[in-house]
Amino acid sequence: MSSLQYLRFVAYALFAIGLINLRYQSGESNLALRTLIIVGTGVIIFVLSYLKVGRRLLIHPVGKVLTWLVAIAVIIFAIVN
């Protein structure tokens, strides 16, 4: 499996975590913004993995590392939040 497919799975996971966050923190303030950050990051990574420009970015070592760092930071944000 290529690293691009792993990033797609991470994008799916971010989308799911964001929706779970939306459901289980329904009474919290700023919930829409936090959910948008989590889900939005997943959607952006997912879309980039299918666009030609995005694939080139995600295959390049610097882009790959940056994307993984952002994804891990958002996952930690979702868990801590």
C-alpha positions in Angstrom: 0.0 0.0 0.0 1.4 3.4 -0.9 1.8 6.3 1.4 -0.9 8.1 -0.5 -3.4 5.4 0.5 -2.4 5.8 4.1 -3.1 9.5 3.9 -6.6 8.7 2.5 -7.3 6.5 5.5 -6.1 9.2 7.8 -8.5 11.6 6.0 -11.4 9.2 6.5 -10.4 8.9 10.2 -10.3 12.6 10.6 -13.8 12.9 9.0 -15.1 10.2 11.3 -13.5 11.7 14.4 -15.0 15.1 13.6 -18.5 13.7 13.2 -18.1 11.8 16.5 -16.9 15.0 18.1 -20.0 16.8 16.8 -22.3 14.2 18.2 -20.8 13.7 21.7 -20.0 17.3 22.5 -23.3 18.8 21.4 -23.6 21.2 24.3 -20.1 22.7 24.1 -19.4 26.2 22.9 -17.4 26.7 19.7 -18.3 23.2 18.7 -18.9 24.1 15.0 -15.4 25.7 14.7 -13.7 22.7 16.3 -15.6 20.2 14.2 -14.9 22.3 11.1 -11.2 22.2 11.9 -11.2 18.4 12.3 -13.5 17.5 9.4 -12.1 20.2 7.1 -8.5 18.9 7.5 -9.7 15.4 6.6 -11.6 16.7 3.6 -8.7 18.8 2.4 -6.3 15.8 2.7 -8.8 13.5 0.9 -9.3 15.9 -2.0 -5.6 16.6 -2.3 -5.0 12.8 -2.6 -7.1 12.7 -5.7 -6.1 15.9 -7.5 -3.0 15.7 -9.7 -1.4 18.8 -8.0 -2.2 17.3 -4.6 -0.8 13.9 -5.4 2.5 15.5 -6.5 2.5 17.5 -3.2 1.7 14.4 -1.1 4.3 12.2 -2.8 7.1 14.7 -2.3 9.0 14.0 0.9 8.5 17.5 2.3 4.8 17.6 1.5 4.3 14.1 3.0 6.0 15.0 6.3 4.1 18.3 6.5 0.8 16.5 5.9 1.5 13.9 8.4 2.4 16.5 11.0 -0.8 18.4 10.4 -2.9 15.3 10.5 -1.3 14.1 13.8 -1.7 17.6 15.3 -5.4 17.6 14.4 -5.9 14.1 15.8 -4.3 15.2 19.0 -6.5 18.3 19.0 -9.6 16.2 18.5 -8.6 13.8 21.4 -7.6 16.5 23.8 -10.6 18.6 22.9 
